[in-house]
Amino acid sequence: MKKFLTRSYPWTIITSLLLTGGSAYVLLDAFVFEKAYTVISESDTNADTTANVGIDQATTDSAVETMLTSNSYTDEDISIKINTVTESGVVYHVADIQLASAE
């Protein structure tokens, strides 16, 4: 084995294989493997921060009562409540969504 590695061509083969493998991985990662990206626009982040300020408000629109708080939304058709749970050092956000009908 020592005699095999003392010659110049084994190192050339090993280096060529490493460079070829690394190049193949970079090209596959760039063009073949699927990735999921989410684009957040500036207006979306501003709307989210203003909605999460923590201001509780109630709005009445012609016999339809809508309640919006910092962690819930309720009207006649839908009820959404978001809870934050910390378990074993991991933070989970749980959304409880209830609909009046499935249609």
C-alpha positions as CSV (number, residue, x, y, z in Angstrom):
1,M,0.0,0.0,0.0
2,K,2.9,2.4,0.9
3,K,4.5,1.8,-2.5
4,F,1.1,2.4,-4.2
5,L,0.7,5.9,-2.6
6,T,4.3,7.0,-3.2
7,R,3.8,7.2,-6.9
8,S,2.2,10.3,-8.4
9,Y,-0.7,8.8,-10.2
10,P,-2.7,7.5,-7.2
11,W,-2.9,11.0,-5.8
12,T,-3.9,12.3,-9.1
13,I,-6.7,9.8,-9.3
14,I,-7.9,10.5,-5.7
15,T,-7.8,14.3,-6.3
16,S,-9.7,13.9,-9.6
17,L,-12.4,11.8,-8.0
18,L,-12.8,14.2,-5.2
19,L,-13.0,17.2,-7.5
20,T,-15.4,15.4,-9.9
21,G,-17.6,14.3,-7.0
22,G,-17.7,17.7,-5.4
23,S,-18.5,19.4,-8.8
24,A,-21.3,16.8,-9.4
25,Y,-22.8,17.5,-6.0
26,V,-22.8,21.3,-6.5
27,L,-24.4,21.0,-10.0
28,L,-27.0,18.5,-8.7
29,D,-27.8,20.8,-5.8
30,A,-28.2,23.8,-8.0
31,F,-30.2,22.3,-10.8
32,V,-31.8,18.9,-9.8
33,F,-32.5,18.8,-6.0
34,E,-35.8,20.6,-5.1
35,K,-35.8,23.4,-2.6
36,A,-38.7,25.4,-1.1
37,Y,-38.3,29.1,-0.8
38,T,-40.8,31.6,0.7
39,V,-40.7,35.2,-0.5
40,I,-41.9,37.7,2.1
41,S,-42.6,41.2,0.7
42,E,-42.2,44.3,2.7
43,S,-45.9,45.0,2.8
44,D,-46.6,41.6,4.3
45,T,-44.2,42.1,7.2
46,N,-45.7,45.5,8.0
47,A,-49.2,44.1,8.0
48,D,-48.2,41.2,10.3
49,T,-46.4,43.4,12.8
50,T,-49.3,45.8,13.0
51,A,-51.8,42.9,13.4
52,N,-49.7,41.4,16.3
53,V,-49.4,44.6,18.4
54,G,-51.8,43.2,20.9
55,I,-54.6,45.7,20.6
56,D,-58.0,44.0,21.4
57,Q,-60.9,45.4,19.4
58,A,-64.5,44.5,18.7
59,T,-66.3,45.5,15.5
60,T,-70.0,45.2,14.9
61,D,-71.1,45.2,11.2
62,S,-74.9,45.0,10.7
63,A,-75.7,42.2,13.2
64,V,-72.5,40.3,12.5
65,E,-70.2,40.5,15.5
66,T,-66.5,40.1,14.8
67,M,-63.9,39.8,17.6
68,L,-60.2,40.3,16.9
69,T,-57.6,40.0,19.7
70,S,-53.8,39.5,19.7
71,N,-54.1,35.7,19.5
72,S,-57.7,35.0,18.2
73,Y,-60.3,35.9,15.6
74,T,-64.0,35.1,15.8
75,D,-67.0,35.8,13.6
76,E,-70.2,33.9,12.8
77,D,-68.5,31.5,10.4
78,I,-65.0,30.9,11.7
79,S,-63.1,30.9,15.0
80,I,-59.3,30.9,15.1
81,K,-57.2,30.8,18.2
82,I,-53.4,30.6,18.2
83,N,-51.6,29.2,21.3
84,T,-47.8,29.2,21.9
85,V,-46.6,26.1,23.7
86,T,-43.0,25.6,25.0
87,E,-42.1,21.9,25.5
88,S,-38.5,20.6,26.1
89,G,-37.0,23.9,25.0
90,V,-38.9,23.9,21.7
91,V,-41.6,26.5,20.9
92,Y,-44.7,25.4,19.1
93,H,-47.4,27.6,17.7
94,V,-50.8,25.7,17.6
95,A,-53.7,27.1,15.7
96,D,-57.2,25.9,16.6
97,I,-59.5,26.6,13.7
98,Q,-63.3,25.9,13.9
99,L,-65.7,26.4,11.0
100,A,-69.5,26.8,11.2
101,S,-70.0,24.5,8.2
102,A,-67.8,22.5,5.9
103,E,-69.1,24.2,2.8
